[in-house]
Amino acid sequence: MSLQPRPWPEPAEEIATAVRAMYQGRRAPLPVVIRDELGELFADEQFASAFADRGTPGWSPGRLALVTALQMVENLTDRQATEAVRDKISWKYALGLGLTDTGFDFSVLSEFRTRVAEHGLEAIALDRLVAALVDKGLIKPRGKARTDSTHVLAAVRDLNRLELAGEAVRAALEALAAAAPQWLARTVGVSGWVAGYGMRIDSWRLPTSKTKRAQLAAAYGQDGYTLLGAVYAPQSPPWLAELPAVAALRRILVQNYLVILDRSGREVITMRDAQTHGLPPGRCRITSPV
């Protein structure tokens, strides 16, 4: 992926007209305010050291930095953020996109974060956003709206890991239901799982509360290990473990969870903390169960 720096395009006329009509007489949402008050906040040139100067041009890193900040503010995973770029008028306005612009694939955001982190550019870009927002009075300095670079990247990463864990369990359940429905109904009893795994995890908004996220992460981990325990039981058909979705679930759980013993000797399943427990290198880590 190469970088060919360009100025941000002005908001498309049809988008600007819609924004003026929708928010006349009332406060516009943050993406619109950022574009109106701050303009082209992140110039592509700031990211030049992280990208090649030849090859297929990629999406504007300056605008990807803004997407990263907005997805943290709105508590969105990468998939949901790319949908916002595609569907939300306010995001199109902020990014200077036309009404029919389809944006980019969600994997671009993960690659972007990896590049800027490897080259130490996340502080330069995202901390600048904080300073600009504080200067305009849009957030309070050192207040609850903490958006320093470390917090932004950590929050987005954890949201994506939570979505990944839940979707891995759902995908494995779906594969087992198609391949061995009678075994699944007899062994696991899936009737109680329908509410949590009936739809793709990225089709609904993950909780904003850290406590509720932790509870959901623990539930995904427990369900995943319960499912694998049934698959690898001696009486289960060996070929079930060879299903790609089941194999992916096993690797995702190993990479993102720990099974530890509490003081009473009981097994506790907990999501790995990147700072305390570490995570596998990006080249080895599964980021999608499919």
N, C-alpha and C positions, 0 to 999 in steps of 0.2 A: 504494500500500500504506500503510495507516495503522497506528498503534500504539495499542492499548488496554491499558495495563499491568494485569497481573493477577498475583497470587501464583502460584508454581509449584504444581501439584497434588501432593498426596502420592502416592507410588507406589501403583498399584492393588493391591488386596488379593491378587488371584490372582498378580500379579507378585512381590509381597513374599513370599508363601508359597513360590513356586518358588525365589526367591533364597535364602531361609533353608534350604530343603531341599538345594539344590545345593551350598552353601558352608559347611554346618555343619561345624565342626572344621577348616576350612582357610581360607586367606586368600582373600578375595573379589577379583575383578578391579577395576581402577582405577575404572571408572565407578560401581560400587557403593560403593567406599570414599569417593569424592568426595561422593556424595549423603549417605552416613551421617555423614561427618566435617564436611562443609562446607555441607550443606543447599542452600538457594537461593543459589548463589554469585553469579549475575549477575541483578540486578533489572532488569526491563524499563525502568524509569525512566531507567537510565543511558544508554539509547540514544534518548531522546525527541527530541533535536535532529536525528537522522538520518531521522526518519519523520514523515509527516503525521499530524494529529490527526483527520482525517476520511477517509472512503472505506472500501474493503473492508479489514477487519482482516487482517493478515498473521500468520505464525507468530511465536511469542514470540522476540524478538531475544536475550533472556537465555539461552534454551535453545539457540538457534542458535550463540551464542558457545561454549557448552560442547561442542556437536557439532563445531565447528571445531577446538577444542583436542584433542578425542578423536580426530578423524580424523588429525591430525598425529602424535599418539602412536602410533596403530596403522597409520600409513602407508597411508591410504585416499584414493582419489580422491573427488570429490563423489558420483558414482554409487554407489560402494561404501559411502560414509558414509550415504547415504539408505537403502541396503539394510540397514545395521546398525541404523538407527533402526527399521526395519520388522521386522527378524528377531531381533535380539539381546535376550535377556532383560535382560542387564546394562545396556544402553543405555536400554531402556524404563524400568527401575527408576530410573536416574539422572535421566531427563527427566520422570518422573511420567506415563507413558503407559499406557494399557490394553493388554491383550493383542491386541485386534483393531485397534488404531490403525495406520493405514497411513502415517503420517508426512507427507512433503511431496515435491514434485518436486525433483530434484537441482539445477535451475537456481536455486532459492531460495538456496542456499549462496553461489553466485557473486554474486548480487545483494546479499546481506547483507554480504559482505566489501567489495564496492565502496562500499556506503553508509557503513559504519563507517570505511573508510579515507578517503573524501572528507571526512568530518566529524571526522577526527582522533581517533576513539574507540577504535581498536584497542589503543592502549597502556593506556588506562584499564581496559578490560575484561580483556584477556588477561594483562597484567602483574599484575593483581590475583590471577589464578589462580596464577601463579608464587609470589607472596608467601604465599598461603594454603597451598599445597602444601609450601613450605619450612617454614612455621611448624608444620605438622603432622608434619614429618619424612618426608613422602612422597617428596620429591626433595631432593637436596643443593644448597645454594646454589652457583652458578657451576659446577655439575658438568656431566656429559655430557648430562643430561636438560634441555637448554636449551630453554625454551619461552617466551622473551620474544616480544612481539607481532610484531616484524619477522620473526623466524625462523618463527613459526607460519604467518603468511600467505604467506611466500615458499615454504615447504616444500609447502604445500597447492597453491599456484599452479603450481609446477613439476611436481608429480604430475599435475595435470589437463592441463597442456600436453603431457606425455609420452604420456598416454593418448590425447589428441586426435590427436597425430601418427600413432600406430600405427593408430588406428581410421580415420583418413582414408585411409591406404594400403589397409587392408583393405576399406573401403567402395568405393574406386575399383577395386580388383581384382575385387570381387564384381560391380560394375556392368559392367565390361569382359567378364567371363566370361559374363554373361548376354546382352550385346549383340553381342559379337564373339568367341565362344569359339575359333574356328579362328585368327583373327588373334592372339589372346593366346597360345595355345599355340605358334604358329609364331614369334612375335616375341620374347616374353619368356621362355618356358619356365618355367611356373609351378610345376612339380613340386617345386622346391626351396623354394617359398614357403609351401607348405601348412602346415608345422609352425608357422611364425610367425604366419600370418594365417588359419588354418582356423577359429578361433573369435573372437568379439568380444573386443577387448582388455580390456574391463571385466569379463570373466568369470574373470580370474585376477589374483592379487596382483602388483603391480609390485615390482621388487627394492628392498630397503632400502638397499643399498650405493650411495653416490654414484658410485663408479667404475662399477658395473654399470648404473646408470641412465644415466650419460653414454654408455656403450657402446651401450645400447639406443636412446637418442635418436639417436646417430650412424647406427645401422643403419636406423632408421625413415626418417631423412632421405635416406640413400643409396638405399634402396629406392624412396622416393617420387620422387626425381629420376630414377632409372633408368626408372621407369614413365612419367613424363611425357616423358622423352626419346624413348621408343618411340612414345608417342601423337602427339607433334609432329614425328616424323620425316617427311620429304617423301613417302615411299612409303606412309605410313599413311593410312587414310580420314580426311578432315578432320572428319567428323561425330563422331568419337570424342572430340575435345576439347570438344564441346558437351554431353557427358553431365554432368548436375549433379554427380555424385560426383567426376568428374575435375576439373571447374572448382573445386569446393570444395578438393580436394587441392592444386591449384596455389596458391590463395590462402592456405591454411593453411601451406604450406611457405614462401611469401614472408614471411608474418607471423612465423614462428617459427624460421626457419633463416637462416644466412648461408653463402654459398659464397665461400671465401677461398683465396688462394694461399699455400702454405707457402714456406720458403726455397728449396726446389728447384724452385719453379714449379708444383707439383702442386696440383690443386684439392682442398680439404678442406671437407667439409660439417659444420657445427657448429650446435648449437641456440643461438639468441640468448640472451644474458644480459640480463635485464631492466634491471639497474643499469648495465651497460656499453654495451649496444647499443640499449636501449629497445624498447618494444613499441607497436603501434598503439593508439590510444584504444579504450576498451571498446566504444564505439558502432560502431566499424568492424571490430572483431576477431571472427572466426568462433570460436565456442566449441564447436560440434558439427558434424561432417561431414554430418549428415542433418537 
